[in-house]
Amino acid sequence: MRKVFEPQMTFGQTPIDQIKIDMRARDEIPKLLLGLQHIFCHKTLRQKVFEILETIVPEDVNSKNGRPGMDLWKILVMGTVRLNCNWDYDKLQEIVNNHKTIRQMLGHGLMDDDDMYALQTLKDNVQLLTPEILDEINTLVVKEGHKLLGKKKDQALMGKCDSFVVETDVHYPTDINLLFDAIRKTIQSAAVICQSLGMSMWRQSEYNIRTFKKLFRQAQRLKHSTSKDEQKKTKRAQLIVEAHRLYIEAAEQFIQKANLTIETIGSSNPICVAQIKELIEYIDHAILQVDLIQRRVIQGEKIPHAEKVFSIFEPHTEWISKGKAGVPQELGLRVCIVEDKYGLILHHQVMEKETDDKVTVPIINAAQNKFNNLRGCSFDKGFYSPANKKELKGMLDILVLPKKGKRNKTELEEETADVFIQHRKKHSAVESAINGLENHGLDRCPDSGILGFKRYVSLSILARNLQIIGHHIQQKELKKLQRTERRKAS
C-alpha cells in the first residue's frame, strides 16, 4: 500500500502551506523547501505532479492493499534534498531524522519523534524515481517557474546550450588494476557461493586475494628505465615483462578455478542463479584484461582506444579529454543542458559515446517538444557541423552557432551581425548554470549503473530548478518583510 501523500493529519502536524521558512537564510535548504512548498500549495500543479508520481507504482500492483510503503511525496522531497545539498545517504539519513523543517515538509508532527528512517529504506525508496518521471516533473516545474519569474504567455524563449562532464565514482584505470579488481571480485563471489552451498573450494579466498595483490604490486612498481645504457634498459624491460607474465599466469589460474566451480555447481542452479551470473561477468572482465595486458606488455602492441574499458563496476564510464587547463582527462559521461534566460534548465541529455555535434539537433528537438516557444538558441563551436546548421535554421528563428575554422563571406556577415554578437556574448552565462549544478551535487555521481547515473542527473536538474524558484519566492517575501519593518520603525 503506497500513497502519494497522507491527507489525514496527525496530532501536532503542521500543514505544509503553514510551515515557516526563514526568509533571511542564505543556505540552499530553505530555498529548496520554498520551491517544494510552492508546488504543494498550488493545487493544479500539485495534482499534476501527484499524477506523475503515481506512475511509480506498477499497474499490476494495488496501491490500496498490502503493508504501508513510504509516501511518494516524501520520496520526492528526500531525493531533491539529497542532490541539492550534495549529500550521501548517510548524511541524508541524519538530516531527515533530525532536521525540524525538513521533517515538517515530509509530513511529520510533534508526536512523530520516534518515526525514524533506516539507511536502506532511504536508498530503496529514492531509487524508485526514474529519469522519465523526474523529467516530466521538471517540465511542470519550469513552466511554473516561467509564470513566477514574469514570462509572458506567448513570449519566445531564447536558450543557451552547452555540455560538461559528470564524473563517475571510479579510480584511475590501468589494465593491471582493473584485472586485480576483476580477480578480487571473482574470488569473493565464488567464495560466497561455495559458502552458501557448504563447499570448501574457496576456503582460502582471503589468502588468495593477498597473494594476488603482491603480484599486482610487483608489476605496478616496476617502471621503464631512463638510463642511457641500453643494457640497463633491456634488463629493466625484461623484469617488467616477467612480472606481468607471473601476474597473468596467477590470474588465469583463478579464472580456471572459478570456471571449474561453475561447472561443479551448475550455471542454472536455482539456489544461486543471480550470484553465478555475477561471477560469470567478473570472469569475462578478467579474461578481457588478461588479453589486453598480454598484447600491450608482452607483444608490445598499442591498444586501440575503442577496446579499452575504464571500470568493471561502472562500464559506461568514458575517458574524456576536453582540453581544459589543468584537467588533462575526466572519467565519466558528458551531460548536455539547455538553459533559458531565467536560469531554468529546460532540458538535458546524458551523452553516451556521443560528442557535442551529434546531439545538437536532437536536444533542441526534444526541448521544443516540451517548450514550443523555444525560438532561439546559442551554442559554442563544438556543436557545429554544416548539417546541424542547416537543420537548425529551419527550427529556430535565432541561431547562434559559430563555425569551426575559416568562414566565407556569407558566414562572416552572419557572425558579425548585431543579433549574433549580442547573443554570443550572453552565451557564457550558461557556465554559471553548470557551475551551480556542479556545486550542488553534479560534479561526481556516487550512484552505480547507467540508470543510477541518469536518475542522479535528473534529480540534480529538478532540484536546481526548484532552488531557483525558491530563491525568487524568498527574495520577494524578504522585500515585503523589509518594507513592513521599515514602516514599523518609522
Summary of the structure (lengths in Angstrom):
residues: 490
radius of gyration: 27.8
end to end distance: 56.8
largest distance: 91.3
contacts: 1468
relative contact order: 0.14
helix: 60%
strand: 9%
